[in-house]
Amino acid sequence: MRKLIKITAVILLIVGIGFFMYPIVLKLAFNIQAEKTIEQFENISADKSRTGVDEPYAELHKAMFDYNEELYLSGQS
């Protein structure tokens, strides 16, 4: 009977520690993923600046900008 109580206590202790550690582990995993994403973005930005290649959708960007400017000037009528 005592052995069962000890096993249950150990299991509950492990579960309790898991509940307290979950936010810490989740934050750590998020930070690692964010750092990888930032590094990838910086590498892409550095590659573009070295090669002098503009964004892949420059024409589309200009068309959207012109359309938005036309909407602004016309009062969105």
Backbone bond lengths (Angstrom), bond angles and torsions (degrees), N, CA, C in turn:
res aa  C-N    CA-C-N  psi(-1)  N-CA   C-N-CA  omega(-1)  CA-C   N-CA-C  phi
1 M - - - 1.448 - - 1.523 110.43 -
2 R 1.329 117.26 -43.57 1.458 121.06 179.57 1.530 110.91 -64.78
3 K 1.325 116.19 -35.31 1.454 120.56 179.75 1.536 110.00 -63.18
4 L 1.307 117.03 -40.04 1.460 122.23 179.03 1.530 110.55 -65.03
5 I 1.320 116.86 -39.33 1.468 121.01 179.10 1.524 110.20 -66.79
6 K 1.347 116.87 -41.56 1.458 120.50 178.38 1.529 111.49 -63.56
7 I 1.311 116.60 -43.40 1.469 120.89 179.30 1.524 110.09 -63.43
8 T 1.322 117.07 -43.60 1.465 121.15 178.45 1.527 110.79 -63.52
9 A 1.327 117.26 -40.29 1.461 121.17 179.08 1.522 111.24 -64.40
10 V 1.318 116.69 -42.02 1.468 120.78 178.80 1.528 109.96 -64.87
11 I 1.305 117.67 -42.99 1.464 121.12 178.86 1.530 110.48 -62.76
12 L 1.322 117.07 -45.01 1.462 120.56 178.42 1.524 111.54 -64.12
13 L 1.312 117.98 -36.66 1.454 122.05 177.02 1.521 110.73 -63.80
14 I 1.312 116.72 -45.62 1.466 121.21 178.84 1.526 110.51 -63.05
15 V 1.318 117.53 -43.49 1.471 121.15 178.16 1.529 110.36 -63.25
16 G 1.323 117.02 -42.06 1.465 120.66 179.01 1.520 112.03 -62.91
17 I 1.314 116.25 -44.42 1.464 119.82 177.25 1.525 109.60 -62.54
18 G 1.309 116.99 -38.25 1.471 121.02 178.16 1.518 111.82 -61.57
19 F 1.314 117.49 -40.98 1.464 120.80 178.33 1.522 111.51 -62.86
20 F 1.321 116.70 -40.01 1.459 119.84 179.94 1.531 112.16 -74.63
21 M 1.312 117.53 -30.84 1.464 121.22 -178.00 1.528 112.77 -83.13
22 Y 1.313 118.52 -20.12 1.464 122.00 -175.93 1.527 112.97 -54.75
23 P 1.333 121.12 -50.36 1.464 119.89 -179.96 1.528 112.80 -63.26
24 I 1.315 116.71 -35.86 1.460 120.36 179.93 1.528 110.29 -66.65
25 V 1.308 116.62 -45.92 1.459 121.10 179.62 1.526 110.32 -65.48
26 L 1.318 117.07 -40.13 1.458 121.04 179.28 1.531 110.92 -63.80
27 K 1.316 117.30 -42.64 1.460 121.25 178.08 1.520 110.90 -64.18
28 L 1.313 117.38 -41.57 1.450 121.79 178.53 1.532 110.69 -62.31
29 A 1.324 117.31 -44.94 1.458 121.36 179.13 1.531 110.70 -63.61
30 F 1.330 117.18 -40.76 1.463 120.66 178.36 1.520 110.81 -63.77
31 N 1.336 117.28 -42.89 1.463 120.32 179.92 1.523 112.07 -63.76
32 I 1.315 117.02 -39.12 1.464 120.59 177.73 1.529 109.98 -63.57
33 Q 1.329 116.84 -44.80 1.466 120.67 179.33 1.521 110.93 -64.61
34 A 1.329 117.24 -40.31 1.464 120.70 179.43 1.523 110.97 -64.98
35 E 1.323 117.42 -40.54 1.462 120.56 178.26 1.519 111.25 -62.80
36 K 1.336 117.28 -40.12 1.466 120.89 177.99 1.524 110.37 -63.91
37 T 1.321 117.00 -42.52 1.459 121.19 -179.81 1.525 110.77 -65.19
38 I 1.316 117.33 -42.50 1.458 121.00 178.38 1.518 110.52 -63.30
39 E 1.320 116.77 -42.22 1.459 120.80 179.18 1.528 110.89 -62.69
40 Q 1.334 117.40 -42.87 1.459 120.71 177.94 1.526 110.98 -62.11
41 F 1.318 116.38 -43.02 1.460 120.66 179.42 1.523 110.97 -62.80
42 E 1.333 116.56 -44.05 1.459 119.76 179.32 1.519 111.35 -64.42
43 N 1.331 117.55 -37.52 1.463 120.24 177.92 1.525 110.96 -65.01
44 I 1.323 117.01 -41.90 1.461 120.85 179.09 1.520 110.02 -65.10
45 S 1.327 116.81 -42.99 1.465 120.79 179.38 1.514 110.95 -63.91
46 A 1.325 117.17 -40.37 1.461 120.83 179.41 1.522 110.43 -66.35
47 D 1.333 117.27 -38.91 1.459 120.60 178.70 1.524 111.02 -63.77
48 K 1.319 116.58 -41.17 1.463 120.08 -179.77 1.520 111.02 -65.94
49 S 1.327 116.78 -39.68 1.460 119.19 -178.10 1.520 111.11 -71.59
50 R 1.325 117.67 -30.97 1.467 120.32 178.27 1.521 111.45 -72.77
51 T 1.325 116.38 -41.78 1.463 119.38 -175.99 1.512 112.12 -85.24
52 G 1.325 117.93 -17.00 1.457 120.89 179.96 1.521 113.02 75.81
53 V 1.318 116.81 14.43 1.456 120.91 -179.76 1.519 108.76 -81.69
54 D 1.341 115.79 129.51 1.458 119.99 177.40 1.510 109.74 -75.76
55 E 1.299 114.92 176.75 1.455 119.83 179.88 1.535 109.70 -60.69
56 P 1.305 118.35 149.95 1.468 120.75 -173.04 1.533 113.76 -68.12
57 Y 1.311 118.04 -20.34 1.454 120.68 -177.11 1.524 110.65 -116.59
58 A 1.311 116.98 45.53 1.469 120.78 -176.17 1.525 111.18 -62.04
59 E 1.322 116.68 -41.13 1.471 120.06 -179.82 1.526 110.91 -65.10
60 L 1.305 116.24 -43.54 1.461 120.73 178.93 1.529 110.30 -63.95
61 H 1.319 117.17 -40.67 1.459 121.24 178.86 1.524 110.33 -62.04
62 K 1.325 117.26 -43.15 1.456 120.85 179.36 1.529 110.69 -64.88
63 A 1.331 116.88 -41.65 1.461 120.65 179.04 1.533 110.63 -63.37
64 M 1.316 117.45 -41.51 1.468 120.30 178.83 1.524 110.68 -66.92
65 F 1.317 116.78 -40.75 1.456 120.20 179.05 1.531 110.40 -62.93
66 D 1.348 116.91 -44.59 1.464 120.70 179.04 1.527 111.23 -62.13
67 Y 1.320 116.90 -42.16 1.460 121.36 179.70 1.532 110.46 -62.92
68 N 1.328 116.12 -45.54 1.471 119.64 179.44 1.521 111.31 -64.46
69 E 1.317 116.75 -37.77 1.469 119.90 178.07 1.523 110.15 -65.52
70 E 1.319 116.69 -39.91 1.477 120.90 177.94 1.531 110.11 -63.55
71 L 1.327 117.12 -41.85 1.463 119.78 177.31 1.528 111.04 -62.75
72 Y 1.304 117.35 -40.54 1.458 121.38 -179.11 1.527 110.55 -65.65
73 L 1.327 115.74 -44.95 1.473 119.34 -177.15 1.520 112.15 -69.63
74 S 1.341 117.10 -30.74 1.462 119.63 -179.60 1.526 112.85 -86.38
75 G 1.325 117.12 -1.51 1.456 120.43 -178.90 1.519 112.36 74.81
76 Q 1.300 117.57 21.53 1.468 125.21 -179.94 1.514 112.34 57.65
77 S 1.316 115.23 40.70 1.460 118.18 179.05 1.511 112.10 -82.08
